Amino acid sequence: MTRPSGTDFPAPLERCIALALEGVQRPYPYHLTHVWTERLKIADPDEIHPVFNGCFDWHSAVHGHWLLARGVRLLPGSEIGARCRKVLEEQLQERSLRAEAEHVRAHPGFERPYGLAWVLELACELEGIDDEMGRSWRTWIRPLELASVENLTSWLPKLSHPMRTGTHNQTAFAMCLLHDWAARSGDAEVLDLVIERAGTFFGADHGYPLHLEPGGEDFLSPSLGAAWLMTRVLQGEAFAAWLDRAMPDLGRGFHFQQCTPSDRSDGRLAHLDGLNLSVGWMLHAIARALPADDARGPSIEAMAESILATGMASIATTDYAGTHWLGTFAAYAIGPGRQA
């Protein structure tokens, strides 16, 4: 069973992009994360973050811009693609991106690991815009990209245990995006670090308590996040053996179920809509990493299809608590060309 294209879902790419366009241009509400080291006047978000000051918080603004870049790349000549380009031209200014890079360098723990990992996705998406403006954006974001890589790669060797959570500080999710950046950038040193850390953190895992998932505010699965990372490290029989140890019941007796938030106006409870999307794309990756004759594959694929359909339908919700970021997860699940 193969994953359908974006047009087969009730949430086409254009709908996802429209949510990002609304978000990145909406300054409030905004959750500012900032550490004061001396007595200073509290500044407005756009004074501290001249680029990523919409979409409720910094990391959502980063991956909102990733989605606009994807719109420019995949929908050239369309009205919505032109709107994406116009916003990026206004937002991705060299001086403003330099200020974002300086902030990340000055605050090594800022948005680590989730927001920094999405910076790398944004940089790679800009790489695919092969025109004069795209090349300028790619050059201008380079200092922020390098600062993000430095903060992640200096942190990973010091991390004694992975964060096995279902929210922003999940280690496995960020390592996946860092791995993909290193693979696309040809950075063998970073790639080796991620592979080594993946083996150290997750290689000997066994008996995941799947019945304890999900948490009520999760948008990622702790168990599937680890498995999604291991699909990048192991393939075929080696991955099948790891899955047998870590989640022996997956695709056999245990099946992940769709989630429905009880209150979509509560930003944390609304995370469950995103969980359906991330669980769906991770299950697809797991099924593809198994040997072709592994009996779990079709069952896991069917599970992914059902859960993804629920997740795609959820982006039609009208509450900004979820829509400011759900378009990104839906677009990532749609593809194209992702390991997701």
Buried (B, 14 or more C-beta within 10 A) or exposed (E): EEBEEBEEBEBBBBBBBBBBBBBBEBEEEBEEEBEEEEEEEEEEBBEBBBBBBBBBBBBBBBBBBBBBBBBBBBBEEBEBBBBBBEBBEEBBBEEBBBBBBEBBBEBBEBBBBBBBBBBBBBBBBBBBBEEEBBEBBBEBBBBBBBBBBBBBBEBBEEEEEBBBBBBBBBBBBBBBBBBBBBBBBEBEEBBEBBBBBBEBBBBEBEEBEBEEBBBEBBBBBBBBBBBBBBBBBBBEEEBBEBBEEBBBEBBEEBBBBBBEBEEBEBBBBBBBBBBBBBBBBBBBBBBBBBEEEBEBBEBBBBBBBBBBBBBBBBBEBEBBBBBBBBBBBBBBBBBEEBBB
